[in-house]
Structure formats: C-alpha cells, structure tokens
Amino acid sequence: VIGKGMNPPRKILFPPEKIYMGWRQKRRPGAGLYNLGSTCYLNVVLQCLTYTPPLANYLLSRQHSRFCHQQGFCMMCIMEAHVRKVLYSSASAIRPRAVIRDLRFIGEFKPDIPGDAYEFLRCTLSAMHRACLSESSDSDISSQGTTIIHQIFRGILRSRVTCLSCKTVSDFYMAFLDVLLKIKGASSLTTALEAFVTPKQLDGKKCFKCSECKKKVAASKRVTIQHEPRVLTVCLGRADERSSRKISQVVEYPEFLDLRPYMSDTAGEPLLYSLYAVVVHSGHTCLEGHFFCYTKASNGQWYKMNDVTVDSCGIHTVLGQQAYLLFYAR
C-alpha cells in the first residue's frame, strides 16, 4: 500500500527513458524448454518473460550482471543467462537447470510437484525486483518502485471510498504488478474489467470508519487504475473460491485493448495495449493438468510453446484459447 499520498522517489533506480518497448533486434523464435518433472507451470512463465520486449532488451544488454555483486542466488543474473540461452541457442530445446536449481529461493516450489503459473510469475517478478534492490540498500519506498521490473510491470490502483451518510470521499493508492479478475459470469475480458471497476457496497462486517462522521458507516468503494503499467498482466481467476473446481468458461479477449475506460481519469486519448503472450491451462481442476503458452516473437509471428515444441500459428488460434494469463504491452 502506498497510502493516501504518493511521494516522488528520492532516487530513480532505473530511468524510464531507457526502456525500449519494441524489440532491439528481430530474430526467429528461440528454443523450447524441457519439462524436468512437473515444470510446465514454470516453462510457460519463463517463455512469456523471454518474449516481453522491454525486459528482454534489458536482459540481453547484460546491464545487470556487469555490475552485480550479489553473492549466491540472484534472479536477475539467472534470467539474464536464461534469456540469452533461449534466444541465441541453436538447439531446438534447452533445460532451464539454473531456475530449477534455485526454485526454493524463488518461492515454495519443488520440481517434482505441479505448481501454479500465476504464483510462479508473481514470485519470479518479486525475486527479480529484490535482486535489483540488493544494489541499493538505502532507497525509500518510492524509490523502490523504480527498479527495471517495476518500471515495466507496475501500475497504481486508486481505491475511492465514499461515505454513504455524508458523501465524504477518501482515496487510497496501491501498487500492482498484475490484475486478478473474477470471471464468473463474465463473457469477455472487457466485461470482467467493467465488473472490476464497478462500485461495491461496504456494509455489515466491512464497515468503514469515516473521518467526518467519526464512526463506522456504510460506504461504497470503487477501484480504478490511477497509473497504467507499461506491461499489463492479467490473471483470469479460474479457481472457484467455494470448490476447488476450475471455471472452464470461455472468456473472450482482444488482440488490442483500450485501458482508458478503466482508468481513474476516463477522459483523454485511448490507452492502447497489444497482446503478446497468453498462458493456457488444460485440465478439469486447477490442481492438475498442463500449462502451455502462445508468444509473439520479435519477427512479429505467433508461436505455440508447449514445453520442448515451438510451432508457428495464427492470431485466430491465439485468441480462441481458454486463457489463464494474458500479457499486454503499451
């Protein structure tokens, strides 16, 4: 939570003007990844991050490892070596051994136990962010939001709470690296986003203490995007909260997404995003099954990446999937 106000950072850890959203080099797609046990959940996340242009550009420049003094585990160094290996390898598939070796430092994962791609993505970005912070111990909270990871993936949500008695408005701000959407009853990504920004009643146990009324009151809360990320990562929540069953409904998602209607400020130019990666989960429950993904390579072509196999495909195939994670770039 950032709190009510947003203080400017004292120190910029990575200057935003150095981020390049397009590919610096165009090349054919890289290698597939061997499944080393039950590691498809990890393979899809590695592939989607490898084809995130601003991140890949930075990792391929070796800017991190040249100045890294980290002893032992460093997620940035691991990802740098991994992306180079995948994109420059002449082999059709490689083994992501370094990632598997250090799984326990990334999160609570084991190579022989199936994991969740969304959880692995969150843990990986968090580990990369921590590795960027290890170089600068004295940074304030606002400065910590300026690592290369946060400059690419971080946005800010505004939570506006309105007291239903006196109509006083209180704003709270929270940083996010991904958006988890409820999809029950949502036929498309846009309807799920509309539901996300629809005001919700806070009453009963969720009472809000109003600063004007000086007591707990019924209130309404509306969450909107205050500051958009350069890369928007969306998880379509397919786990049914009541049962462990999977919500298998089709949720349509576009190749191009305008984020403007979901912003705190809905006036102004469209905020257009382009889809570049999709993670799909096949299986009847969330605890079993298989993950594979679709990514757009630097040559502009889409590929289905299913562990060791990398096959070219068209955008219509990509848009017709039971998606779990969606990656959009500005």
C-alpha positions as CSV (number, residue, x, y, z in Angstrom):
1,V,0.0,0.0,0.0
2,I,1.4,3.4,-1.0
3,G,-1.1,5.2,1.3
4,K,-3.1,8.4,0.8
5,G,-0.4,10.4,-0.9
6,M,2.2,9.4,-3.4
7,N,5.7,10.9,-2.6
8,P,8.1,11.3,-5.5
9,P,11.1,8.9,-5.3
10,R,14.3,10.4,-3.9
11,K,16.4,8.2,-6.3
12,I,15.5,6.7,-9.7
13,L,17.0,3.2,-9.8
14,F,16.3,2.7,-13.5
15,P,15.5,5.7,-15.7
16,P,12.2,5.1,-17.6
17,E,13.5,6.8,-20.7
18,K,16.0,3.9,-21.1
19,I,13.1,1.4,-21.5
20,Y,12.6,0.4,-25.1
21,M,9.1,-1.1,-25.8
22,G,9.9,-2.6,-29.2
23,W,12.5,-5.3,-30.0
24,R,16.0,-4.0,-30.5
25,Q,16.8,-7.0,-32.7
26,K,14.5,-9.1,-34.8
27,R,15.2,-12.8,-34.9
28,R,13.4,-16.2,-35.3
29,P,11.9,-17.6,-32.1
30,G,14.2,-19.2,-29.6
31,A,14.4,-22.7,-28.1
32,G,11.6,-24.7,-26.4
33,L,12.1,-25.8,-22.8
34,Y,12.4,-29.4,-21.4
35,N,9.9,-30.4,-18.8
36,L,12.1,-31.6,-15.9
37,G,9.5,-33.3,-13.8
38,S,6.3,-31.3,-13.4
39,T,7.7,-28.0,-14.5
40,C,5.3,-26.9,-17.3
41,Y,4.0,-24.1,-15.0
42,L,7.5,-22.7,-14.8
43,N,8.3,-23.1,-18.5
44,V,5.3,-21.0,-19.6
45,V,6.3,-18.1,-17.3
46,L,9.9,-18.2,-18.5
47,Q,8.8,-18.1,-22.1
48,C,6.3,-15.3,-21.6
49,L,9.0,-13.2,-19.8
50,T,11.6,-14.1,-22.5
51,Y,9.2,-12.5,-25.1
52,T,8.4,-9.4,-23.1
53,P,10.3,-6.9,-25.3
54,P,11.4,-4.2,-22.8
55,L,12.5,-6.9,-20.3
56,A,14.3,-9.0,-22.9
57,N,16.1,-5.9,-24.3
58,Y,17.4,-5.1,-20.8
59,L,18.5,-8.7,-20.0
60,L,20.2,-9.1,-23.4
61,S,22.2,-5.9,-22.8
62,R,23.8,-7.6,-19.7
63,Q,23.5,-4.3,-17.8
64,H,22.6,-6.2,-14.6
65,S,25.3,-8.9,-14.4
66,R,28.1,-6.4,-15.3
67,F,27.6,-4.6,-12.1
68,C,26.1,-7.3,-9.9
69,H,27.9,-8.0,-6.6
70,Q,25.3,-10.4,-5.3
71,Q,26.8,-13.5,-3.5
72,G,24.9,-16.7,-4.3
73,F,21.3,-16.5,-5.7
74,C,20.4,-13.6,-8.0
75,M,17.2,-13.9,-10.0
76,M,18.3,-11.2,-12.4
77,C,21.5,-13.0,-13.3
78,I,19.6,-16.3,-13.7
79,M,17.0,-14.6,-16.0
80,E,19.7,-12.8,-18.0
81,A,21.6,-16.1,-18.7
82,H,18.3,-17.9,-19.4
83,V,17.0,-15.4,-22.0
84,R,20.4,-15.3,-23.8
85,K,20.5,-19.1,-23.9
86,V,16.9,-19.4,-25.2
87,L,17.1,-16.6,-27.9
88,Y,20.7,-17.4,-29.0
89,S,20.7,-21.2,-28.8
90,S,20.9,-23.3,-32.0
91,A,19.3,-26.2,-30.1
92,S,15.6,-26.7,-30.6
93,A,15.1,-27.0,-26.8
94,I,17.1,-26.3,-23.6
95,R,16.9,-27.3,-20.0
96,P,16.2,-24.4,-17.5
97,R,18.5,-26.0,-15.0
98,A,19.5,-22.8,-13.1
99,V,15.9,-21.9,-12.4
100,I,15.1,-25.5,-11.2
101,R,18.3,-25.5,-9.0
102,D,17.2,-22.3,-7.2
103,L,13.5,-22.9,-7.1
104,R,13.4,-22.8,-3.3
105,F,14.7,-19.3,-3.3
106,I,12.1,-18.1,-5.8
107,G,9.1,-19.5,-3.8
108,E,7.6,-22.6,-2.3
109,F,8.1,-24.8,-5.4
110,K,9.6,-28.2,-6.0
111,P,10.5,-29.6,-9.4
112,D,8.5,-32.8,-9.0
113,I,5.3,-31.2,-7.6
114,P,3.0,-29.4,-10.0
115,G,2.8,-25.6,-9.4
116,D,0.7,-22.7,-10.5
117,A,1.9,-20.5,-13.3
118,Y,0.3,-17.3,-11.8
119,E,2.0,-17.9,-8.4
120,F,5.3,-18.6,-10.2
121,L,5.1,-15.4,-12.2
122,R,4.4,-13.3,-9.1
123,C,7.3,-15.0,-7.2
124,T,9.7,-14.6,-10.2
125,L,9.0,-10.9,-10.6
126,S,9.3,-10.4,-6.9
127,A,12.7,-12.2,-6.8
128,M,13.9,-10.1,-9.8
129,H,12.8,-6.9,-8.1
130,R,14.6,-7.9,-4.9
131,A,17.8,-8.6,-6.9
132,C,17.6,-5.1,-8.4
133,L,17.2,-3.6,-4.9
134,S,20.2,-5.5,-3.5
135,E,22.5,-3.0,-5.1
136,S,20.9,0.0,-3.2
137,S,20.2,-0.6,0.4
138,D,19.2,2.9,1.4
139,S,16.3,3.5,-1.0
140,D,13.0,4.9,0.3
141,I,9.7,3.2,-0.6
142,S,9.0,5.4,-3.6
143,S,12.5,4.8,-5.0
144,Q,12.0,1.0,-4.6
145,G,9.2,1.4,-7.2
146,T,11.7,2.5,-9.8
147,T,13.6,-0.8,-10.5
148,I,13.5,-2.1,-14.1
149,I,10.9,-4.6,-13.0
150,H,8.6,-2.1,-11.5
151,Q,9.2,0.4,-14.4
152,I,7.9,-2.3,-16.8
153,F,5.1,-4.1,-14.8
154,R,4.0,-1.8,-12.1
155,G,0.8,0.3,-12.2
156,I,-1.1,2.0,-9.4
157,L,-4.7,1.4,-8.3
158,R,-6.9,4.0,-6.7
159,S,-9.4,2.8,-4.2
160,R,-12.1,5.6,-3.7
161,V,-14.3,5.1,-0.6
162,T,-17.4,7.2,-0.4
163,C,-19.3,7.5,2.9
164,L,-23.0,6.9,2.2
165,S,-24.0,9.2,5.1
166,C,-22.1,12.4,4.5
167,K,-20.7,11.6,1.0
168,T,-17.1,12.3,2.1
169,V,-14.6,10.8,-0.3
170,S,-11.3,9.1,0.8
171,D,-8.7,8.0,-1.7
172,F,-6.1,5.2,-1.1
173,Y,-3.4,4.1,-3.6
174,M,-1.9,0.7,-4.1
175,A,0.8,-0.5,-6.4
176,F,0.2,-3.7,-8.5
177,L,2.3,-5.9,-10.9
178,D,-0.7,-7.8,-12.1
179,V,-4.5,-7.7,-12.1
180,L,-6.5,-10.7,-10.9
181,L,-10.0,-10.7,-12.4
182,K,-13.1,-12.6,-11.3
183,I,-14.6,-14.3,-14.4
184,K,-17.7,-15.9,-13.1
185,G,-20.5,-14.6,-15.3
186,A,-18.0,-12.6,-17.5
187,S,-18.1,-13.5,-21.2
188,S,-15.1,-11.3,-22.1
189,L,-12.1,-9.6,-20.7
190,T,-13.8,-6.2,-21.1
191,T,-16.9,-7.3,-19.0
192,A,-14.5,-8.7,-16.3
193,L,-12.7,-5.3,-16.3
194,E,-16.0,-3.4,-16.1
195,A,-17.0,-5.6,-13.1
196,F,-13.6,-4.8,-11.5
197,V,-14.2,-1.0,-11.7
198,T,-17.9,-1.2,-10.7
199,P,-18.5,0.4,-7.2
200,K,-19.1,-2.2,-4.4
201,Q,-21.1,-1.6,-1.2
202,L,-19.1,-1.9,2.0
203,D,-21.6,-2.7,4.8
204,G,-22.0,-5.3,7.5
205,K,-18.6,-6.5,8.6
206,K,-16.8,-4.3,6.0
207,C,-17.8,-1.1,7.7
208,F,-15.6,1.9,7.0
209,K,-14.6,4.5,9.6
210,C,-15.5,7.9,8.2
211,S,-13.1,10.7,9.1
212,E,-16.1,13.2,9.0
213,C,-18.8,11.1,10.8
214,K,-16.2,9.9,13.3
215,K,-17.8,6.4,13.3
216,K,-18.1,3.3,11.3
217,V,-20.5,3.8,8.4
218,A,-21.9,2.1,5.3
219,A,-19.8,3.1,2.3
220,S,-19.1,2.3,-1.3
221,K,-15.7,1.5,-2.8
222,R,-14.6,1.9,-6.4
223,V,-11.3,0.7,-7.6
224,T,-9.8,2.2,-10.8
225,I,-6.4,2.3,-12.4
226,Q,-4.7,5.5,-11.4
227,H,-1.5,5.0,-13.3
228,E,-1.2,2.4,-16.1
229,P,1.7,-0.1,-16.3
230,R,3.9,-0.4,-19.5
231,V,3.1,-4.1,-19.5
232,L,-0.3,-5.2,-18.2
233,T,-0.5,-8.7,-16.9
234,V,-4.0,-10.1,-16.2
235,C,-4.9,-13.4,-14.5
236,L,-8.4,-14.7,-15.3
237,G,-9.2,-16.3,-12.0
238,R,-10.2,-19.8,-12.9
239,A,-10.2,-21.3,-9.4
240,D,-13.7,-21.4,-7.9
241,E,-13.4,-20.0,-4.4
242,R,-16.0,-22.3,-2.9
243,S,-14.9,-25.6,-4.5
244,S,-11.5,-26.4,-5.9
245,R,-13.2,-26.8,-9.3
246,K,-11.9,-24.9,-12.3
247,I,-14.1,-22.3,-14.0
248,S,-13.7,-23.5,-17.6
249,Q,-15.9,-20.9,-19.3
250,V,-14.7,-19.2,-22.4
251,V,-13.6,-15.6,-21.8
252,E,-13.0,-13.7,-25.0
253,Y,-10.0,-11.4,-25.1
254,P,-8.9,-8.9,-27.8
255,E,-5.6,-8.5,-29.6
256,F,-5.8,-4.8,-28.9
257,L,-7.1,-3.5,-25.6
258,D,-8.0,0.1,-24.6
259,L,-7.4,0.6,-20.9
260,R,-8.9,4.2,-20.8
261,P,-12.4,3.1,-19.7
262,Y,-11.0,1.5,-16.5
263,M,-8.8,4.5,-15.5
264,S,-9.5,6.9,-12.7
265,D,-9.4,9.6,-15.5
266,T,-11.6,8.2,-18.3
267,A,-11.2,11.4,-20.4
268,G,-8.3,11.7,-22.9
269,E,-6.6,9.6,-25.5
270,P,-7.2,5.9,-25.7
271,L,-4.5,3.8,-23.8
272,L,-3.9,1.1,-26.3
273,Y,-2.3,-2.2,-25.4
274,S,-1.3,-5.1,-27.7
275,L,-1.4,-8.8,-26.7
276,Y,1.9,-10.5,-26.9
277,A,1.6,-13.7,-24.7
278,V,-1.1,-16.0,-23.4
279,V,-0.8,-18.8,-20.9
280,V,-3.4,-21.6,-21.2
281,H,-4.2,-24.3,-18.6
282,S,-5.8,-27.5,-19.8
283,G,-7.3,-29.9,-17.3
284,H,-10.5,-30.2,-15.3
285,T,-9.2,-29.0,-11.9
286,C,-6.8,-26.3,-11.0
287,L,-4.6,-28.8,-9.1
288,E,-3.8,-30.9,-12.1
289,G,-3.5,-30.6,-15.9
290,H,-1.0,-28.9,-18.1
291,F,0.2,-25.4,-19.0
292,F,1.3,-24.3,-22.4
293,C,1.6,-20.8,-23.9
294,Y,1.5,-18.6,-27.0
295,T,4.0,-15.9,-27.5
296,K,4.7,-13.3,-30.2
297,A,8.4,-13.4,-31.2
298,S,10.5,-10.5,-32.3
299,N,9.7,-11.3,-36.0
300,G,6.1,-10.5,-35.3
301,Q,4.9,-14.1,-35.7
302,W,2.9,-16.0,-33.1
303,Y,4.2,-19.4,-31.8
304,K,2.6,-22.1,-29.6
305,M,5.2,-23.1,-27.0
306,N,4.4,-26.4,-25.4
307,D,7.5,-27.4,-23.3
308,V,10.0,-28.6,-26.0
309,T,7.9,-27.8,-29.0
310,V,7.7,-24.4,-30.7
311,D,5.2,-24.2,-33.6
312,S,4.1,-21.2,-35.6
313,C,0.4,-20.3,-35.5
314,G,-2.0,-17.5,-36.4
315,I,-3.6,-14.9,-34.2
316,H,-7.1,-16.6,-34.6
317,T,-5.7,-19.7,-32.8
318,V,-4.2,-17.5,-30.1
319,L,-7.5,-15.6,-29.5
320,G,-9.6,-18.8,-29.3
321,Q,-8.0,-20.3,-26.1
322,Q,-9.2,-20.9,-22.5
323,A,-6.7,-18.3,-21.3
324,Y,-5.4,-18.1,-17.8
325,L,-2.8,-15.4,-18.0
326,L,-2.8,-12.5,-20.6
327,F,0.2,-10.3,-21.3
328,Y,-0.4,-6.9,-23.0
329,A,2.2,-4.2,-23.8
330,R,1.7,-0.5,-24.4
